[in-house]
Amino acid sequence: MRCGAINCRVPRVSGNTDDQNVLPRLGAVIRASRKTAGFSQEAFADASGIDRSHMGKIERGERNITLLNLVRIAHTLNCRLSEILAKANL
């Protein structure tokens, strides 16, 4: 069936065990990059336009970060989004 058709069933893709490590790996890369750039967490969050407590949760891998926030973070770090993802092996 076409995807737009009524009763279209799309099989769910089950995640592998590595999926559980994605957010902590990404958060660790963001934290390390922030520190290398010389930002405190508060100053970095402010420069990125992200709430400080939310930034802490991102860095600890407790939040599923949005694409928009990833773009904001990359812009604040003056790097490409692909660089951050590559460092996290994503």
MDTraj code that builds the backbone (N, CA, C; nanometers):
import mdtraj as md
import numpy as np

residues = "MET ARG CYS GLY ALA ILE ASN CYS ARG VAL PRO ARG VAL SER GLY ASN THR ASP ASP GLN ASN VAL LEU PRO ARG LEU GLY ALA VAL ILE ARG ALA SER ARG LYS THR ALA GLY PHE SER GLN GLU ALA PHE ALA ASP ALA SER GLY ILE ASP ARG SER HIS MET GLY LYS ILE GLU ARG GLY GLU ARG ASN ILE THR LEU LEU ASN LEU VAL ARG ILE ALA HIS THR LEU ASN CYS ARG LEU SER GLU ILE LEU ALA LYS ALA ASN LEU".split()
xyz = np.array([
    [0.0824, -0.1186, 0.0000],
    [0.0000, 0.0000, 0.0000],
    [0.0864, 0.1244, 0.0000],
    [0.0328, 0.2289, -0.0592],
    [0.1007, 0.3573, -0.0533],
    [0.0999, 0.4053, 0.0915],
    [0.1985, 0.4826, 0.1266],
    [0.2088, 0.5300, 0.2646],
    [0.0931, 0.6213, 0.3029],
    [0.0371, 0.6946, 0.2086],
    [-0.0741, 0.7834, 0.2384],
    [-0.2087, 0.7132, 0.2369],
    [-0.2098, 0.5854, 0.2027],
    [-0.3350, 0.5112, 0.1899],
    [-0.3948, 0.4812, 0.3274],
    [-0.5247, 0.4679, 0.3317],
    [-0.5937, 0.4314, 0.4549],
    [-0.5493, 0.2914, 0.4947],
    [-0.5325, 0.2711, 0.6235],
    [-0.4901, 0.1437, 0.6805],
    [-0.3482, 0.1041, 0.6411],
    [-0.2682, 0.2015, 0.6042],
    [-0.1288, 0.1739, 0.5712],
    [-0.0548, 0.1383, 0.6998],
    [0.0081, 0.0259, 0.7004],
    [0.0835, -0.0154, 0.8187],
    [0.2317, -0.0081, 0.7882],
    [0.2996, 0.0654, 0.8701],
    [0.4434, 0.0781, 0.8570],
    [0.5046, 0.0002, 0.9725],
    [0.5889, -0.0974, 0.9409],
    [0.6467, -0.1770, 1.0503],
    [0.7366, -0.0917, 1.1374],
    [0.7294, -0.1162, 1.2659],
    [0.8175, -0.0462, 1.3593],
    [0.9561, -0.1074, 1.3524],
    [1.0530, -0.0214, 1.3622],
    [1.1909, -0.0668, 1.3634],
    [1.2346, -0.0711, 1.5079],
    [1.2728, -0.1874, 1.5534],
    [1.3147, -0.1971, 1.6929],
    [1.4569, -0.1445, 1.7060],
    [1.4797, -0.0698, 1.8122],
    [1.6116, -0.0131, 1.8352],
    [1.7087, -0.1188, 1.8829],
    [1.8352, -0.0949, 1.8560],
    [1.9354, -0.1872, 1.9072],
    [1.9869, -0.1359, 2.0414],
    [2.0680, -0.2136, 2.1066],
    [2.1145, -0.1757, 2.2403],
    [2.2008, -0.0504, 2.2376],
    [2.2621, -0.0190, 2.1236],
    [2.3456, 0.0993, 2.1127],
    [2.2626, 0.2273, 2.1205],
    [2.1324, 0.2178, 2.0903],
    [2.0455, 0.3352, 2.0955],
    [2.0456, 0.3991, 2.2337],
    [2.0626, 0.3210, 2.3373],
    [2.0602, 0.3728, 2.4734],
    [2.1796, 0.4629, 2.5024],
    [2.2845, 0.4494, 2.4237],
    [2.4065, 0.5270, 2.4467],
    [2.4147, 0.6537, 2.3638],
    [2.3224, 0.6750, 2.2716],
    [2.3300, 0.7887, 2.1805],
    [2.3266, 0.9213, 2.2554],
    [2.2275, 0.9414, 2.3389],
    [2.2137, 1.0702, 2.4072],
    [2.3280, 1.0986, 2.5043],
    [2.3718, 1.0012, 2.5847],
    [2.4880, 1.0289, 2.6701],
    [2.6154, 1.0587, 2.5906],
    [2.6361, 0.9890, 2.4782],
    [2.7542, 1.0164, 2.3947],
    [2.7479, 1.1564, 2.3369],
    [2.6323, 1.1927, 2.2847],
    [2.6159, 1.3254, 2.2268],
    [2.6328, 1.4325, 2.3343],
    [2.5740, 1.4116, 2.4497],
    [2.5869, 1.5066, 2.5595],
    [2.7306, 1.5244, 2.6044],
    [2.8051, 1.4147, 2.6091],
    [2.9455, 1.4210, 2.6500],
    [3.0275, 1.5014, 2.5493],
    [2.9980, 1.4859, 2.4214],
    [3.0686, 1.5626, 2.3183],
    [3.0354, 1.7101, 2.3305],
    [2.9090, 1.7410, 2.3535],
    [2.8686, 1.8809, 2.3691],
    [2.9373, 1.9423, 2.4906],
    [2.9383, 1.8690, 2.6018],
    [3.0029, 1.9205, 2.7235],
    [3.1523, 1.9441, 2.7003],
    [3.2216, 1.8459, 2.6418],
    [3.3651, 1.8596, 2.6177],
    [3.3942, 1.9757, 2.5232],
    [3.3127, 1.9912, 2.4204],
    [3.3322, 2.1004, 2.3247],
    [3.3076, 2.2354, 2.3907],
    [3.2071, 2.2422, 2.4740],
    [3.1768, 2.3660, 2.5475],
    [3.2946, 2.4049, 2.6359],
    [3.3473, 2.3074, 2.7092],
    [3.4593, 2.3357, 2.7992],
    [3.5831, 2.3770, 2.7216],
    [3.6097, 2.3091, 2.6102],
    [3.7246, 2.3442, 2.5260],
    [3.7126, 2.4863, 2.4732],
    [3.5891, 2.5268, 2.4436],
    [3.5643, 2.6630, 2.3940],
    [3.5688, 2.7663, 2.5059],
    [3.5780, 2.7212, 2.6310],
    [3.5928, 2.8124, 2.7441],
    [3.4625, 2.8683, 2.7990],
    [3.3515, 2.8016, 2.7697],
    [3.2215, 2.8465, 2.8202],
    [3.1864, 2.7771, 2.9510],
    [3.1298, 2.8520, 3.0436],
    [3.0618, 2.7878, 3.1555],
    [2.9304, 2.7351, 3.0991],
    [2.8676, 2.6450, 3.1703],
    [2.7408, 2.5919, 3.1213],
    [2.6358, 2.7027, 3.1097],
    [2.6343, 2.7908, 3.2077],
    [2.5371, 2.8994, 3.2072],
    [2.5599, 2.9952, 3.0901],
    [2.6849, 3.0340, 3.0674],
    [2.7157, 3.1261, 2.9571],
    [2.6873, 3.0600, 2.8223],
    [2.7176, 2.9312, 2.8123],
    [2.6935, 2.8584, 2.6874],
    [2.5446, 2.8472, 2.6587],
    [2.4682, 2.8140, 2.7613],
    [2.3229, 2.8034, 2.7450],
    [2.2653, 2.9371, 2.7016],
    [2.3117, 3.0442, 2.7653],
    [2.2638, 3.1779, 2.7310],
    [2.2989, 3.2132, 2.5867],
    [2.4221, 3.1855, 2.5462],
    [2.4658, 3.2162, 2.4097],
    [2.3910, 3.1322, 2.3062],
    [2.3498, 3.0117, 2.3461],
    [2.2774, 2.9215, 2.2558],
    [2.1277, 2.9472, 2.2535],
    [2.0791, 3.0219, 2.3510],
    [1.9353, 3.0460, 2.3604],
    [1.8598, 2.9266, 2.4158],
    [1.9274, 2.8486, 2.4996],
    [1.8693, 2.7294, 2.5601],
    [1.8724, 2.7473, 2.7111],
    [1.7645, 2.7108, 2.7785],
    [1.7586, 2.7206, 2.9240],
    [1.8740, 2.6424, 2.9869],
    [1.9364, 2.6992, 3.0910],
    [2.0528, 2.6347, 3.1527],
    [2.0223, 2.4972, 3.2076],
    [1.9083, 2.4817, 3.2728],
    [1.8759, 2.3498, 3.3287],
    [1.8516, 2.2481, 3.2170],
    [1.7938, 2.2944, 3.1064],
    [1.7733, 2.2052, 2.9919],
    [1.9084, 2.1664, 2.9312],
    [2.0003, 2.2618, 2.9249],
    [2.1344, 2.2334, 2.8723],
    [2.2040, 2.1287, 2.9578],
    [2.1880, 2.1393, 3.0898],
    [2.2474, 2.0383, 3.1785],
    [2.1920, 1.8995, 3.1502],
    [2.0634, 1.8914, 3.1256],
    [2.0014, 1.7622, 3.0949],
    [2.0484, 1.7092, 2.9601],
    [2.0696, 1.7983, 2.8650],
    [2.1236, 1.7573, 2.7346],
    [2.2636, 1.7006, 2.7537],
    [2.3473, 1.7711, 2.8290],
    [2.4848, 1.7266, 2.8500],
    [2.4928, 1.5950, 2.9264],
    [2.3966, 1.5689, 3.0127],
    [2.3943, 1.4424, 3.0874],
    [2.3247, 1.3306, 3.0095],
    [2.2742, 1.3605, 2.8911],
    [2.2070, 1.2595, 2.8099],
    [2.0683, 1.2255, 2.8593],
    [2.0070, 1.3172, 2.9320],
    [1.8739, 1.2936, 2.9882],
    [1.7621, 1.3481, 2.8998],
    [1.7963, 1.4245, 2.7982],
    [1.6964, 1.4838, 2.7087],
    [1.7263, 1.4453, 2.5650],
    [1.6208, 1.4177, 2.4906],
    [1.6330, 1.3928, 2.3478],
    [1.6357, 1.5289, 2.2798],
    [1.7513, 1.5733, 2.2434],
    [1.7718, 1.7080, 2.1921],
    [1.7066, 1.7255, 2.0551],
    [1.6514, 1.8432, 2.0316],
    [1.5888, 1.8706, 1.9025],
    [1.6950, 1.9136, 1.8015],
    [1.6603, 1.9001, 1.6757],
    [1.7506, 1.9433, 1.5696],
    [1.7805, 2.0921, 1.5816],
    [1.6799, 2.1715, 1.6111],
    [1.6997, 2.3156, 1.6248],
    [1.8012, 2.3472, 1.7346],
    [1.7911, 2.2783, 1.8476],
    [1.8882, 2.3022, 1.9552],
    [2.0274, 2.2541, 1.9163],
    [2.0364, 2.1459, 1.8418],
    [2.1678, 2.1006, 1.7936],
    [2.2301, 2.2048, 1.7011],
    [2.1490, 2.2639, 1.6156],
    [2.1986, 2.3690, 1.5257],
    [2.2444, 2.4891, 1.6072],
    [2.1682, 2.5273, 1.7087],
    [2.2059, 2.6398, 1.7951],
    [2.3393, 2.6130, 1.8644],
    [2.3555, 2.4917, 1.9132],
    [2.4791, 2.4536, 1.9825],
    [2.5971, 2.4589, 1.8870],
    [2.5811, 2.4015, 1.7678],
    [2.6892, 2.4037, 1.6692],
    [2.7262, 2.5475, 1.6328],
    [2.6264, 2.6318, 1.6149],
    [2.6517, 2.7721, 1.5813],
    [2.7292, 2.8407, 1.6940],
    [2.6898, 2.8164, 1.8179],
    [2.7576, 2.8775, 1.9321],
    [2.9019, 2.8283, 1.9421],
    [2.9252, 2.7021, 1.9072],
    [3.0601, 2.6457, 1.9103],
    [3.1405, 2.6812, 1.7844],
    [3.0736, 2.7501, 1.6899],
    [3.1375, 2.7873, 1.5640],
    [3.1921, 2.6652, 1.4893],
    [3.1077, 2.5630, 1.4813],
    [3.1454, 2.4419, 1.4091],
    [3.0246, 2.3890, 1.3326],
    [3.0475, 2.2901, 1.2518],
    [2.9394, 2.2270, 1.1768],
    [2.8715, 2.1225, 1.2644],
    [2.7429, 2.1084, 1.2427],
    [2.6676, 2.0068, 1.3131],
    [2.7265, 1.8680, 1.2878],
    [2.7716, 1.8457, 1.1660],
    [2.8311, 1.7157, 1.1308],
    [2.9550, 1.6852, 1.2138],
    [3.0286, 1.7871, 1.2558],
    [3.1464, 1.7655, 1.3399],
    [3.1061, 1.7114, 1.4769],
    [3.0001, 1.7687, 1.5335],
    [2.9525, 1.7226, 1.6639],
    [2.9036, 1.5781, 1.6545],
    [2.8273, 1.5490, 1.5506],
    [2.7747, 1.4131, 1.5329],
    [2.8874, 1.3134, 1.5083],
    [2.9884, 1.3530, 1.4319],
    [3.1006, 1.2629, 1.4050],
    [3.1796, 1.2329, 1.5331],
    [3.1986, 1.3345, 1.6168],
    [3.2705, 1.3129, 1.7435],
    [3.1949, 1.2161, 1.8346],
    [3.0618, 1.2151, 1.8212],
    [2.9797, 1.1242, 1.9018],
    [2.9591, 0.9902, 1.8318],
    [3.0266, 0.9715, 1.7189],
    [3.0151, 0.8487, 1.6376],
    [2.8717, 0.8244, 1.5942],
    [2.8054, 0.9286, 1.5482],
    [2.6665, 0.9176, 1.5006],
    [2.6600, 0.9437, 1.3522],
])
top = md.Topology()
chain = top.add_chain()
for i, resn in enumerate(residues, 1):
    res = top.add_residue(resn, chain, resSeq=i)
    for name in ("N", "CA", "C"):
        top.add_atom(name, md.element.get_by_symbol(name[0]), res)
traj = md.Trajectory(xyz[None], top)
